[in-house]
Amino acid sequence: MGTPPTAGLTADAGTAASAAAAASAAPILAVDGVVRRYPGDDRAVLDGVALGIRPGEVFAVLGRSGSGKSTLLRAIAGLEPIDAGRIHRPERPGAVALVPQRPALLPWRTVRENIALGARFAAVRERVTDARVAALLDRLELAALGDRRPAALSGGQAQRVAIGRALAVDPELLLLDEPFSALDPALRGDLRTWLRRLAVELRLTVLLVTHDVDDAVALADRVGHFDGSGRFAAVVETAGIAPDALRARLRAWYDASPDAPGDGDSRGTVAAHDAHRAPAEPAASVEPAASPAPAASPAPVAP
């Protein structure tokens, strides 16, 4: 695969021709029949999940707590073992980057240093250049804050730094885990608009998991809905659907879904499953494997 558009941070609002080319291109991510069961739980959290994401697409996974969406994201990132199926994703170091729910910035480092964190790792060091970090500070509207430390940032600014840290390694696939859940409701609308514009201009390929219907409406080209069965109950293309109509459709799906304990973001199961997970640490990127093997123990967290 050639150098992705984010390499030079060049803006491209997109054209019909480029959209058509992206739609016909091979998927950047292909999830094929993935199954995940936690020890001691008879129900599969993921039960034969299949998913493909096209280059330049924003795909949102919508579901209640416990529906399986966070487990799916961690499995794609290589942070969660799977029991069956395959995940095909970009293989070069830094090709898959994860932005966690909370920014997890290093408090003793400046904004600029947090964005450049990937330079600590040899596998992606050559991609995290001073010029790229400077370009990201400009693009993310953080240039005036480059020398500040996280304690001096607002919640929205800190989240933009976390996204910049992920983009600094020039990923082919960006994973977002509930990116606005820790923010005040008043900030979320502006951040959604900003992120959608950024995704279009840089032609980012994004997988977003969320329980917020408005995130899916504002950001996604396609939305997959988890209803607690461990599979997608439905997938909808958002093009051509008015926002209010799309919101009503997604809300109806969401409201009809039962709570489904079993996912990593479900209060009733977090403690039970913590013993089976690798410890997490702030990460600029996830180093992917060609295909995850059925695992008896969790995969290690990659930097």
N, C-alpha and C positions, 0 to 999 in steps of 0.2 A: 504494500500500500504506500502511496506517495505521501509527501509531507502534507499534513492537514492544514486547512486554511488558517488555523489559529497561530501557525508558526510565525507569521509576520504581523499578526494582529491587524490585518487589513479589513476594512469594513466592506460588506457586501450585503445589500438589502435583499438580494435574491431575485431571480427571474423565473418565469414559467419554464424556460428551458432547463435551468439548473435544478428546479424542483422535480421536473420530469426525469432528469438524469438520476437524481438521488433516489426517486421512487423505484427505478429499474435496476439500481445497483445492488450488488450482493449485500446482505445485512452485515453491519459491523458487529452486532451481537446476535447470537442464535442460542436460545435455550430450548432443549429438546428432551421432553419427558422427564423433567427433574422431579425427584421425590426426596423429601426430607422428613424424617421422624425423629423426635427426641426420645432418648431412652426413658422407658417407663410410661410412654404416652402411646396409646393404641391408634390415635388419629394422626394421619399424616398432615403436617403443617403445609407442605407442598406435595401435591398429588398429581404427578404427570404434567407439570406446568410446561407449556410451550409458548415461545415468544421470539419474535425477530424484530430488530430495530434497524432502520435504514439510516444511511449517512445523512446528517443534517436534520434529523428528526428529534422532536421532544416527545417522549412517551411517558405518560403518567400512570402509575399504578395506584389506584384509589381503593381504600378499604378501611374498615373499622380496626381498632386495636385488636390484635389477635388473629387477623385474617390471613397472615402469611406474607405481607408485603415487605416487612423489614428482613425477614428470613431470606426472601428471594434476593433482596439487594445485597445482603452480606454474602450469599452464595455466589452471586455474580462477581462481587469484589474479590472473592477468594478467601474470605474471612470465616466462612461457614462451610463445613463439609456437606456433601450430598450423599444420599444412599443409593440413588439410581439416576440414570439419565446422563446427559452431557451438556456442557456449557462451552460454546465456541466464542472466543473473544479475542481482541487484538493481543498479540503475544510480546511485543517489544516492551522493555522496561518503561514504566511511566505511561503506557498507553491507556490505562484505566485509572481514573482519579476519583477519589471519594471525598465528598464534603459531608461531614457528620451533622447531626441535629444542632449541636452547639459548636461554636467556632473553635474551641480548644486552642486558642492562640497562646504562644509562650509569653508570659507576662514580662519577662526580662528582656525581650527583644522588641525592636521597633516594628512598625508596620512593614517597612521595606524588608527588614530581616525575616519577618514571618512569611512574607510572600516568597522570599528566596530560600526558604527552608529546604527545598528539594536539592539544593546545591551541596548539601551535606552527604548525599548518597552518590556513589561513583557511577551507578548505572544511568542516572539522569543528569549528572552534573553539567555536561556540555550543553544541555538544553536550557538550563536555568542561568542565562547570561544577565549581566548588568543591564544591557540594552533591553532585553525582554522584560525584566522586572520594571524598568522605567516606563516602558510602553504600557504595561499592565496598570501601573499606578495612574497613568493618564486615562486609560480606557475605563477603569473602574471608578474614576472620579475621586481618587485618593492621593493625588500628587501632593496636595498641601498638607497631608497627614503622614507623609512617609517617615518622618523622624519621631512620631509620637509612639507611645507605648499603649498596649491594649486598654489599660485602665482609663485612658483619656478618650476612648471611643464610645460612640453610641452603639446600641445593639445592631442597628442596620449597617453601620460602618464596619463593625467587627465581622458581620456575616459576609460583607463584600471582600474583606481581607481573606477570609477562609476560602472563598471562591477563587480569589486571585492566587492563593497558595496552590490550589489544585491546577489552575490553568498554567501556572509557571512551568510545569513539566511538559506542556504541549500535549495533552491527552487526546486520544481519538474518541474516547467515551468518558463522559462526565456523569458520575452517580451522585444524586442529591437525596439525602435522607431527611425528610420533613424539614426543608430548609428554612421555613418561616415560623415553625411551631414555638420557638422560644422568644419571638418578637411580640411587642404590643400590637394589637389589632390595627391601630392607626398607622403603623409602619408597613404592614404587609402589602397593601395595595400598591404603594410606590415601589417596593422591592420586586413585586411580581412584574410590574411594567418594565422596570429596569432590566430584570433578568431575561424577559422575553425579547426585548430589544437586543440585548447582548447575544443571545442565542442565534437570532436571525442574522445579525451583522457579521458574526464570526462563524456562522454555519456550524454551530456546535451540535454534537450528537449527545443527547441527554436522556438519562433514565431517572425519573423522579418518583419517589414514593411519598404518599401523603394521605391523611385522613380528611383533608380540607377540600371540599368540592370547588371552592373558588380558586385554589391553586391549579387544579386541573383545567378549569375553564380558561383561566388567564394564560396558561403556559403551553398546554399540550396540543400536539398535532393528532395524537391518538391517546385514548384513555382505556386502560384495562381495569375492570372492576373485579376485585376479590370479594366473594360473598361469604367466606368462611368454610367453603368446601375444599379449599386447598388448590382450586383452579380458578381461572378467569371465568366469571359468569357471563361476561360480555366484553367486547372490545368495540369502541366506536371511533370513527374518523370524525374529527371536529370541523373540518373544512366545510363551509356552506351552512353550518348550523348557527343560528343567532345565539349570542351568549346567554340570553334569558332562557331560550328553549333548551340549550345544552345543560344549563344549570338545573333546570327542572327535571330533565331526564336523569342526570347523575344523582340528583337528590332523591329521586324516587327509588333508584337502585340502592342507594346507600341506606335509606330508611327501611327498606325491605330486608336488609341483611341482618342476620342475628349476630350478637357478640359471639366470637369464636376463640376462646382461650387456646393458646398454643404458640402464638407468634412471640418473638422477642420483645415486642412492645406491649404485651399484655401484662397487666399488673399481677394477675393470678399465677403467672408462670415464670416470671423473670427469675425469682429466687431458685426455682427448681432447675432451671436450665443454665444458670450461671456457671455451674461446675463443669459444664460440657463445652464451654466457649473459651477461645483464646483471649487473653487480656488485650484490651485496646489501648492505643496510644495515639496522639495527634499524628496524622499522616498526610503528607502532600500527595502521595500517590500509592496505588496498590500495584505490586508487581504480579502480573497474572501468570497463571500456568496455562499450558496448551489445552488441557482438559482435566478437570478435577476427578480424582479417583474416588470411588466409594470409600468412606473414611471411618475408621474406628475411633478416631480422636480428632479434635478440631484442627483445622489448618492454622499455621502460625500467622500472626499479623505481620504483613510486610510493611516496610517504611514507605 
